Amino acid sequence: MNRDVLTGSWRELRGKVKQRWGKLTDDDMTTIEGHLDRLIGALQQRYGYARQEAERQVDTFLESVHAKVEPEGSRGTSSAPRDPGN
């Protein structure tokens, strides 16, 4: 997931972000509003993370969310050619 996906999916991800980082307030969530840099800054402030650690936390979170929710249209498709002999 990249910055655009975070912004575009913020309504869906907001609850998951709040669940993952419970110290974030409703005001924090409103301020973040899908902006990656704002999320990283809020994590630094609320959790005392260094910027690099906050970025790592967000990257790990987005990867886990992306793995659970496949983009529409990608389910059941594969770019690998099928072997008709199997």
C-alpha positions as CSV (number, residue, x, y, z in Angstrom):
1,M,0.0,0.0,0.0
2,N,1.2,3.5,-0.7
3,R,0.3,7.0,0.4
4,D,-2.5,7.3,-2.2
5,V,-4.2,4.0,-1.0
6,L,-4.0,5.1,2.6
7,T,-5.7,8.4,1.7
8,G,-8.3,6.7,-0.5
9,S,-9.0,4.0,2.0
10,W,-8.9,6.1,5.1
11,R,-12.6,5.6,6.1
12,E,-12.1,1.8,5.9
13,L,-8.7,1.9,7.7
14,R,-9.5,4.4,10.4
15,G,-11.0,1.8,12.7
16,K,-8.1,-0.6,12.2
17,V,-5.6,2.2,12.9
18,K,-7.5,3.1,16.1
19,Q,-7.6,-0.5,17.1
20,R,-3.8,-1.0,16.4
21,W,-2.8,2.2,18.2
22,G,-5.3,2.8,20.9
23,K,-3.5,5.8,22.3
24,L,-4.5,7.8,19.3
25,T,-7.4,10.1,20.1
26,D,-10.4,11.0,18.0
27,D,-8.8,14.4,17.4
28,D,-5.7,12.6,16.2
29,M,-7.7,10.5,13.8
30,T,-9.4,13.6,12.5
31,T,-6.1,15.4,12.1
32,I,-4.5,12.4,10.4
33,E,-7.3,12.1,7.9
34,G,-5.4,9.6,5.7
35,H,-2.1,11.5,5.6
36,L,0.8,9.2,6.1
37,D,3.1,11.9,7.5
38,R,0.5,12.9,10.0
39,L,0.0,9.3,11.2
40,I,3.7,9.0,11.6
41,G,3.9,12.2,13.6
42,A,1.0,11.2,15.8
43,L,2.7,7.9,16.6
44,Q,5.9,9.7,17.5
45,Q,4.0,12.0,19.8
46,R,1.7,9.5,21.5
47,Y,4.1,6.5,21.7
48,G,7.5,8.3,21.8
49,Y,8.7,6.5,18.7
50,A,11.6,7.8,16.7
51,R,10.6,8.7,13.2
52,Q,12.2,5.6,11.7
53,E,10.4,3.3,14.2
54,A,7.0,5.0,13.5
55,E,7.6,4.5,9.7
56,R,8.5,0.9,10.3
57,Q,5.3,0.4,12.4
58,V,3.1,2.0,9.7
59,D,4.8,0.0,6.9
60,T,4.2,-3.3,8.8
61,F,0.6,-2.3,9.6
62,L,-0.1,-1.4,5.9
63,E,1.4,-4.6,4.7
64,S,-0.7,-6.7,7.1
65,V,-3.9,-4.9,6.1
66,H,-3.0,-5.2,2.4
67,A,-2.5,-9.0,2.8
68,K,-5.9,-9.4,4.4
69,V,-7.8,-7.2,2.0
70,E,-6.9,-7.9,-1.6
71,P,-7.7,-5.2,-4.2
72,E,-10.9,-5.9,-6.0
73,G,-10.4,-7.8,-9.2
74,S,-7.3,-9.6,-8.1
75,R,-9.0,-12.5,-6.3
76,G,-8.5,-15.8,-8.0
77,T,-6.2,-14.4,-10.7
78,S,-2.6,-15.2,-11.3
79,S,-0.1,-13.7,-13.6
80,A,1.8,-17.0,-13.8
81,P,1.0,-19.1,-16.9
82,R,-0.9,-22.3,-16.1
83,D,0.7,-25.7,-17.0
84,P,-1.9,-27.6,-19.0
85,G,0.0,-30.9,-18.2
86,N,-0.9,-30.8,-14.5
